[in-house]
Amino acid sequence: MDLGIRGKKAIVCASSRGLGKGCAMALAEAGCELFLNGRNATALSATASEIRQRFGVKVTEIVGDVADPEVQKALLAACPSPDILVNNNGGPPYRDFRELDRAKILEGVTNNMVAPIELIKAVIDGMAARGFGRIVNITSLSVYTPIPGLDLSSGARAGLTAFLAGVARTVANRNVTINNILPGKLDTDRLRGPHEPGSVEDPAEGAARRARLSAEVPAGRLGTPEEFGQICAFLCSVHAGYMTGQNIPVDGGLYVSAF
């Protein structure tokens, strides 16, 4: 399917690896010009090079934490008029809520609620004026099914969801949509749990981990960043203009609800 977004400019936050990378790859396949972001310059450069070689699209790299206002400024200076914004950032680590102090709570809320809102504020009016805009926020299935130890992540992302529910309706008539994708158990570094950055998982341990986690999922397997990215790309397409303010679980049926 032609998504109708070839040549569109897309900012994809935290896209050097994992789900952000999956979204960037799918948008590149659709022909978008990409503005990628990540904290690790080496990983970001490798992803950008891979995308250029595979899809032949223009890729600009902005290194840094997207929650940093200076990094946001750099992103928007590189791409002042994006057609697509994919909000993503690393979530707080597993931690009993009793261990959270004010500084940690504010950091989590800034990373997963404030920063996406700041970027949306910066781009939404331009999208509306041009008559096209697609904003996708990567949140978490924990918005629907809270996970003990991820309380801060759940709260910040639920706050973002509620904040944008009304905002989405104010620009729908200008062909600007805001939707959220809620990943469940996808095979990314975060699902591996605590480990050293850049470490390689033992193949046997990795297979055992995937089998253990897959047993909880009706689909019988973990999702992949690649298929997650394709869903993101569709939400960014010309075909999804009548879909806004929605929360889309990508979880293999893990979240059980009839409505």
Steps between C-alpha positions, in 0.01 A plus 500: 500500500625846409471702821498828311772661712800478269705816541337594831734611780491291816655560841541169684617537859719245676540310175850355511370160613190310610150619424615845387730339245219274383283807435783680322564201274134473402472873427818482292352209305200725432736763357515755782796728567608422855630700792624247753591547863681297763726536800771267371679658204651171383170312501322793335760523223476126436120515470515804271754327274291184484190695402683699230644183348174305509252766393700781338325775696656807658573457871610770745634403843446703818686357800370544854215441742180630343380611844780760498364834369824562312468170316141587414620831360757319289239260365264781409781706348586206276131439418294811571195378304454128559206315351537212744607486865559172680545557871705244685740492793643251742281424799602496866656172617316246713494642851273467803310826532632538856844552353389799295588844624374827355793536260448153350124558468551831323759346269260222401214742438727730299630218281168331429241777522646850492747451213241357257260783582774757440577358158133479407450863600788597273373324187122467516400846376729473198353161415149643528588797279642268232202266519690183588650364818547166667606473863556158654598449863660176610361445849455159665247227563553584868271800442218241491651229720726658764812300586636522854847649481414701190262732683685815398507398135131408508402825670699727270377329183140493625533872568620557144209295367241698694661834417493434126154345485340842479777659296456237228142611441595864449705440184323203341320731256839619369612147409726474804471184706640399839503133594678282752653155453516285813770234470462183700768231503727584208848358459710806583788576735255636758323166524831333577505680833813628675813451294808689401447740207631342182526155652414196292247260643604135524302315227376230736394753761330706230306200372390409852394857571296522180333165568412600855353835400328363190307252711304792645398638160198362308693537174760263645797721421656838563437784259777654293605863459454456125130411516445766763658752261265404219200580720655836581559570132137422417381745767723759331356427156242683294265207562476567875364853489166399656662337800605720789514502879534123508705259710616200300635203699764304312522203731405174331170497687653533847263776612163333555201723437187477288489880455 
